[in-house]
Amino acid sequence: MTRVSRLLQAMVIVTAATATSVPASAGAETGTFDVILRGFRAATMKYAARIEGDRYAVTGRIAPSGLIGAIADVSYKATSQGRQRGNGYLPFSFVEERKAPKGVSTATMSFKGGVPQVKQYNPPRSADPNAVDPRTQKGTVDPMTVIFASLRDQPRENACALNMSVFDGKRRSQVTLAKSTAENGEGKFNCSGEYRRIKGWSGEDMAERSRFPVQMTYQRQQN
């Protein structure tokens, strides 16, 4: 169950497909994505964002579906707020809630001068010898921010130019998108990239796999 809940949180950005993104109103946007694992629909991820000037506030929810939904009572919810300029994101706050068979846990993180500050874990997490010191993670963003940055509606020039360091309170990873293909007659184009575990995982997790290829397909809208 731990592996399933971690997957729903961190890997949605590399397994999302069959997406619908809808600008709800001026300054607002919503999106719904199916998470596909080995050809099967494993979960649904939804987000709702509000953009005012250079400020953003986004909430995402991930819930299992299909077979995983039948056997695993897990879900994930996160909210992030911050400032965005072009393809640069500076989060201010991050709150997450995980539901697992063992119960519900919450965590809160703020950012001061670009440095994450882990404020609260409930219930308290046990000491992890692999955990990364938040004080060394200046310039990182939270998981919800990188999901939003990857999946949101955006200008063509920003779509394949993503390079973000991510910190979830214990672990650091890297998400990159580049190498755009030419736009086809339907206005679609692909970006290739990578999700990479950097630090904070166990030796077993790193040996199992540390790099995951990413491919995003975008389609130009009327505007």
C-alpha positions as CSV (number, residue, x, y, z in Angstrom):
1,M,0.0,0.0,0.0
2,T,2.9,2.4,0.7
3,R,4.2,1.8,-2.8
4,V,0.7,2.5,-4.3
5,S,0.3,5.7,-2.4
6,R,3.8,6.9,-3.3
7,L,3.0,6.1,-6.9
8,L,-0.2,8.1,-6.9
9,Q,1.6,11.1,-5.5
10,A,4.9,11.2,-7.4
11,M,4.5,9.3,-10.6
12,V,1.3,10.9,-11.9
13,I,3.5,13.3,-13.9
14,V,5.0,10.5,-15.9
15,T,2.0,8.2,-16.3
16,A,-0.8,10.7,-17.0
17,A,-2.8,10.2,-20.2
18,T,-6.2,10.8,-21.8
19,A,-6.3,14.4,-20.5
20,T,-8.9,17.1,-20.5
21,S,-8.0,20.7,-19.5
22,V,-10.7,23.3,-19.3
23,P,-10.3,27.0,-18.6
24,A,-13.2,27.4,-16.2
25,S,-13.2,31.3,-16.3
26,A,-10.8,34.2,-16.6
27,G,-7.9,33.3,-14.2
28,A,-9.2,29.8,-13.5
29,E,-8.4,26.4,-15.0
30,T,-9.3,22.8,-14.3
31,G,-7.9,19.5,-15.6
32,T,-8.8,15.8,-15.4
33,F,-6.3,13.1,-16.2
34,D,-6.4,9.3,-16.3
35,V,-3.3,7.6,-14.8
36,I,-2.4,4.7,-16.9
37,L,-0.1,1.9,-15.6
38,R,0.9,-0.9,-17.9
39,G,-2.1,-0.2,-20.1
40,F,-4.7,-0.1,-17.3
41,R,-6.5,2.9,-15.9
42,A,-5.1,3.0,-12.3
43,A,-6.3,6.4,-11.0
44,T,-7.8,9.7,-11.8
45,M,-6.1,13.0,-11.1
46,K,-8.0,16.3,-11.0
47,Y,-6.7,19.8,-10.4
48,A,-8.3,23.2,-10.1
49,A,-6.1,26.4,-10.3
50,R,-6.6,30.1,-9.8
51,I,-4.2,32.5,-11.4
52,E,-4.2,36.2,-10.4
53,G,-1.4,38.2,-11.9
54,D,1.8,36.3,-11.2
55,R,0.2,34.4,-8.3
56,Y,-1.1,30.9,-8.5
57,A,-3.1,28.6,-6.2
58,V,-3.7,25.0,-7.2
59,T,-5.3,22.0,-5.6
60,G,-4.9,18.5,-6.9
61,R,-6.7,15.2,-6.0
62,I,-5.6,11.7,-7.0
63,A,-7.9,8.8,-6.4
64,P,-7.4,5.2,-7.5
65,S,-9.8,3.6,-9.9
66,G,-10.4,0.2,-11.6
67,L,-8.7,-2.7,-9.8
68,I,-6.5,-0.5,-7.6
69,G,-9.6,1.4,-6.5
70,A,-11.2,-1.9,-5.6
71,I,-8.4,-3.2,-3.4
72,A,-6.7,-0.1,-2.1
73,D,-8.3,2.5,0.1
74,V,-5.8,5.2,-0.7
75,S,-6.0,8.8,-2.0
76,Y,-3.9,11.9,-2.2
77,K,-4.7,15.6,-2.0
78,A,-2.3,18.6,-2.2
79,T,-2.6,22.4,-2.3
80,S,0.2,24.7,-3.4
81,Q,0.4,28.5,-3.6
82,G,3.2,30.6,-5.0
83,R,4.4,33.0,-7.7
84,Q,5.0,32.1,-11.4
85,R,6.9,34.0,-14.1
86,G,7.3,32.4,-17.5
87,N,8.5,28.9,-16.7
88,G,9.8,29.8,-13.3
89,Y,7.8,28.9,-10.1
90,L,8.4,30.1,-6.6
91,P,6.1,28.3,-4.1
92,F,5.0,29.9,-0.9
93,S,3.2,27.0,0.8
94,F,2.4,23.4,0.3
95,V,-0.1,21.2,2.2
96,E,-0.7,17.5,1.5
97,E,-3.1,14.9,2.8
98,R,-2.6,11.1,2.3
99,K,-5.2,8.5,2.9
100,A,-3.9,5.0,3.4
101,P,-5.1,1.8,5.0
102,K,-3.2,2.7,8.2
103,G,-5.0,6.1,8.4
104,V,-4.8,9.7,7.3
105,S,-1.6,11.7,7.4
106,T,-1.0,15.4,6.7
107,A,2.1,17.5,6.1
108,T,2.7,21.2,5.7
109,M,5.6,23.0,4.2
110,S,6.4,26.7,3.6
111,F,9.2,28.4,1.6
112,K,11.3,31.3,2.9
113,G,13.7,32.9,0.5
114,G,13.3,29.9,-1.7
115,V,14.2,27.4,1.1
116,P,11.6,24.8,2.1
117,Q,10.6,24.8,5.7
118,V,8.9,21.6,6.9
119,K,6.3,22.8,9.4
120,Q,4.3,19.8,10.4
121,Y,3.7,16.1,10.0
122,N,0.7,14.5,11.6
123,P,1.2,11.8,12.8
124,P,4.9,12.5,13.3
125,R,7.1,10.5,10.8
126,S,9.8,8.3,12.2
127,A,13.4,9.4,11.6
128,D,14.7,8.4,8.1
129,P,18.4,8.2,7.7
130,N,18.0,8.8,4.0
131,A,16.0,12.0,4.4
132,V,17.4,15.2,2.8
133,D,18.0,18.3,5.0
134,P,15.4,20.9,3.9
135,R,18.0,23.7,4.6
136,T,20.0,22.4,1.6
137,Q,17.1,22.6,-0.8
138,K,17.0,26.2,-1.9
139,G,15.4,26.7,-5.3
140,T,13.3,23.5,-5.2
141,V,9.5,23.4,-5.7
142,D,6.8,21.2,-4.1
143,P,5.2,18.1,-5.9
144,M,1.9,19.9,-6.6
145,T,3.7,22.8,-8.3
146,V,5.6,20.6,-10.7
147,I,2.5,18.6,-11.5
148,F,0.6,21.9,-12.3
149,A,3.6,23.3,-14.3
150,S,3.7,20.1,-16.4
151,L,-0.1,19.7,-17.1
152,R,-1.5,23.2,-17.2
153,D,-2.5,25.2,-20.3
154,Q,0.5,27.3,-21.3
155,P,2.1,29.2,-24.2
156,R,3.7,27.1,-26.9
157,E,7.2,28.3,-26.0
158,N,7.0,27.1,-22.4
159,A,5.6,23.6,-23.1
160,C,8.9,21.9,-23.8
161,A,11.2,24.0,-21.6
162,L,10.8,22.5,-18.1
163,N,13.6,21.9,-15.7
164,M,12.5,21.7,-12.0
165,S,14.1,20.4,-8.8
166,V,11.4,19.0,-6.6
167,F,11.4,18.5,-2.8
168,D,8.6,16.7,-1.0
169,G,9.9,17.2,2.6
170,K,12.2,14.2,2.6
171,R,13.3,13.5,-1.0
172,R,14.7,15.5,-3.9
173,S,14.0,14.7,-7.6
174,Q,14.4,16.4,-11.0
175,V,11.8,16.8,-13.7
176,T,12.9,17.9,-17.2
177,L,11.1,18.3,-20.5
178,A,12.8,19.2,-23.8
179,K,13.3,18.0,-27.4
180,S,10.0,19.1,-29.0
181,T,8.9,17.4,-32.1
182,A,7.5,19.4,-35.0
183,E,3.8,20.3,-34.8
184,N,1.6,18.1,-37.0
185,G,-1.4,19.0,-39.0
186,E,-3.7,18.6,-35.9
187,G,-1.6,21.0,-33.9
188,K,-0.1,18.3,-31.7
189,F,3.5,18.0,-30.7
190,N,5.6,15.9,-28.3
191,C,8.1,16.8,-25.6
192,S,10.5,14.2,-24.2
193,G,12.1,14.3,-20.8
194,E,12.8,12.5,-17.6
195,Y,11.8,12.1,-14.0
196,R,14.9,11.4,-11.9
197,R,15.3,10.4,-8.3
198,I,18.2,12.4,-6.9
199,K,18.5,11.9,-3.1
200,G,16.5,10.7,-0.1
201,W,15.4,7.2,-1.3
202,S,16.7,4.0,0.1
203,G,19.5,2.1,-1.6
204,E,16.9,-0.5,-2.5
205,D,14.6,2.1,-4.2
206,M,17.6,3.6,-6.1
207,A,18.8,0.2,-7.2
208,E,15.3,-0.7,-8.4
209,R,15.1,2.4,-10.6
210,S,16.2,6.0,-10.5
211,R,15.3,7.3,-13.9
212,F,11.9,7.3,-15.6
213,P,11.4,8.6,-19.2
214,V,8.6,11.2,-19.7
215,Q,6.7,12.0,-22.9
216,M,4.1,14.7,-23.0
217,T,1.8,15.3,-25.9
218,Y,0.4,18.8,-26.2
219,Q,-2.3,20.1,-28.6
220,R,-2.6,23.8,-29.7
221,Q,-5.9,25.4,-28.7
222,Q,-7.8,28.0,-30.7
223,N,-6.1,30.8,-28.8
